[in-house]
Amino acid sequence: GDTRWIGRRPPRGVAALPPDRAGALLGTEAPRVVLDFTAGFSPDALAAAAGAVAAGGLLVLGVPPGWGAADALAARCRRLWAAAPGVVWAPAAGPWPAVQAPPHPPPAAPTPEVEAARTPDQARAVAAVERLVRGRKRRPLVLTADRGRGKSAALGLAVGRLLAERPILVLITGPSAAAVEPALRHAAQTLGVAVRGNRVRAPSGGALRFIPAGDLWADPPDARLVLVDEAATLPVPLLTGLLDRHPRVGFATTTHGYEGTGRGFALRFRAALDA
């Protein structure tokens, strides 16, 4: 149930994404991701699959005989990842090798201090998000980092701490509900509650709620704070519209990764921020 499968021949009972829709994994994570290359090598699908593997998880690559011999990029991937921990090469014709499934992480304790920031950078990011609510208006925040550095977690940790203190409404948006799920999950863990219907309700009466970006621009609820995750995946005019409409807004994005080079975000949108 927690395995993501990309390919056209999933086992019975396992939902699959076709390779040309692997981008739907962006912003999500899973302990196991399977990518079946029998229909051909897709660098985009490989990048999306690799980026969706949770820490300590497994990337399983199903390959046909002679895979990589006629494609330089495929051959390079196989050479570089031949003995990479967490990567399993499986013959598509089977039988596949037995692998040890990664254990699920233990549930966090239901306290506001449930997850201390793992790095100094993440601690600074959490503090910066908290200042969005406590500080002056019209001081937007931008968090940028490579994939897997804890940007979404920082958003969730900060919101969880804020909701533990005050009954405010925080809205979060992104390219999809799945893309912001890590932020929702970290906020819920911080508060000791569960995510229900793309929403986290705090005992204080406050809430963190996902809302599609178009709805957030066209008809936004009255919220104390607005957060945009994976911002580089959204059109720059939409980002500038959100910036104009909301006095307290934070943006988090990967500018060097599968989401795109982020040049539109880095150049055009940063110019709007500077103005």
SVG drawing of the C-alpha trace seen along z (x, -y; Angstrom):
<svg xmlns="http://www.w3.org/2000/svg" viewBox="-14 -48 44 64">
<polyline fill="none" stroke="black" stroke-width="0.4" points="0.0,0.0 2.9,-2.4 4.8,-1.4 4.7,-3.6 4.9,-1.8 5.8,-3.5 5.2,-1.3 2.6,0.6 2.7,4.0 2.0,3.6 1.3,6.6 -2.4,7.3 -3.7,4.8 -1.0,2.2 -1.9,-1.1 0.6,-2.3 1.5,-5.5 2.5,-5.4 6.0,-6.7 4.8,-9.9 2.9,-10.8 5.7,-10.1 5.8,-13.9 2.8,-13.3 5.2,-12.0 6.9,-15.4 6.7,-16.7 5.7,-13.2 7.7,-10.5 7.4,-6.7 9.5,-4.1 9.6,-2.1 9.4,-3.3 9.5,-0.8 10.3,-1.9 9.8,0.6 11.9,-0.2 10.7,2.6 8.8,0.0 11.9,-2.1 14.2,-4.4 12.7,-7.6 15.2,-10.0 12.2,-12.2 10.6,-9.2 13.9,-8.1 14.5,-11.6 10.9,-11.8 11.1,-8.3 14.5,-8.9 13.3,-12.1 10.3,-10.5 12.2,-7.8 12.1,-8.6 15.3,-8.6 16.4,-5.0 14.0,-3.7 14.4,-1.7 14.4,-2.5 13.8,0.7 14.6,0.6 13.1,3.3 15.3,3.6 15.1,5.8 18.1,7.9 20.9,5.7 19.4,2.6 21.7,-0.4 23.8,1.0 22.3,-1.3 21.7,-4.4 24.6,-6.4 22.6,-8.0 21.1,-4.7 24.6,-3.1 25.9,-5.9 23.1,-5.6 23.7,-1.9 27.4,-2.4 27.1,-5.1 24.4,-3.3 25.7,0.3 26.4,0.6 24.5,-2.4 22.8,-1.7 19.0,-1.9 19.0,-1.0 18.0,2.4 18.5,3.6 15.9,6.2 15.6,8.3 12.2,7.5 11.8,11.1 12.1,12.1 12.4,13.6 13.2,10.4 15.7,10.5 14.5,10.6 15.1,7.2 14.7,6.1 11.9,3.5 12.9,0.4 11.2,0.0 8.6,-2.6 9.8,-5.5 8.4,-5.5 5.5,-7.9 6.5,-11.2 5.5,-12.1 2.5,-14.4 4.2,-17.5 5.0,-20.9 8.7,-19.9 8.0,-16.7 10.7,-17.2 13.6,-19.5 15.2,-20.8 17.7,-18.3 20.2,-20.9 21.1,-24.5 19.7,-25.6 16.4,-24.0 16.3,-25.6 16.8,-29.0 14.0,-28.2 11.6,-27.2 12.4,-30.5 11.9,-32.5 8.5,-31.0 7.4,-31.8 8.6,-35.4 6.2,-35.7 3.3,-35.7 5.0,-37.5 6.7,-40.2 5.8,-43.0 3.5,-42.6 4.7,-42.7 8.0,-41.0 7.7,-37.9 9.9,-34.9 11.6,-32.7 13.2,-29.4 15.3,-27.7 17.4,-24.5 18.1,-21.3 15.6,-18.4 15.5,-16.5 16.9,-19.3 13.8,-19.6 12.0,-22.7 8.5,-21.1 9.3,-19.8 10.4,-23.2 7.1,-24.7 5.2,-22.0 7.2,-22.3 6.9,-26.0 3.1,-25.9 2.7,-23.3 4.4,-25.4 2.4,-28.5 -0.9,-26.6 0.1,-25.3 0.2,-28.9 -2.7,-30.6 -6.0,-29.7 -5.1,-31.0 -5.8,-29.8 -2.8,-29.0 -3.3,-28.2 -0.8,-26.2 -0.8,-25.6 1.4,-24.0 1.2,-22.1 -1.1,-19.5 -2.4,-18.3 0.1,-15.4 3.0,-17.9 2.2,-19.6 1.5,-16.4 4.9,-16.3 4.2,-19.8 0.8,-18.8 2.2,-15.6 4.9,-17.4 2.5,-20.0 0.1,-17.2 2.9,-15.3 4.0,-18.4 0.5,-18.9 -0.1,-15.2 -3.1,-15.1 -3.9,-13.5 -4.2,-14.9 -7.8,-14.7 -9.0,-15.8 -5.9,-17.8 -6.4,-19.7 -4.7,-19.8 -6.9,-21.0 -5.1,-22.1 -6.4,-21.7 -6.1,-25.5 -8.8,-25.9 -6.5,-26.9 -5.9,-25.0 -3.6,-24.4 -5.5,-23.8 -4.5,-23.0 -6.1,-25.1 -5.4,-24.9 -3.3,-27.8 -6.0,-29.1 -8.6,-29.2 -6.2,-30.9 -5.7,-33.7 -9.3,-34.0 -11.3,-33.6 -9.0,-33.3 -10.4,-32.7 -9.2,-35.2 -6.0,-33.6 -3.2,-34.9 -0.5,-33.2 -0.2,-31.8 2.6,-29.3 3.5,-28.2 5.4,-24.9 7.2,-23.9 6.7,-27.4 9.0,-27.1 6.4,-24.7 3.7,-27.5 3.4,-30.2 5.2,-33.5 2.0,-35.6 0.2,-33.4 3.0,-33.8 3.0,-37.6 -0.8,-37.6 -0.5,-35.7 2.2,-38.1 0.0,-41.1 -3.1,-39.6 -1.6,-38.3 0.3,-40.4 2.0,-37.5 3.3,-34.9 6.2,-32.5 7.5,-30.6 9.6,-27.4 11.0,-25.9 13.7,-23.7 15.5,-25.8 18.0,-23.1 16.1,-19.9 13.5,-17.9 10.9,-20.6 12.7,-22.6 15.7,-24.8 13.6,-27.4 14.9,-30.2 11.5,-31.8 11.3,-31.8 14.8,-32.9 14.8,-35.8 11.3,-37.1 9.7,-36.4 12.7,-37.5 12.6,-40.8 9.0,-41.2 10.0,-40.4 12.8,-43.0 10.3,-45.6"/>
</svg>
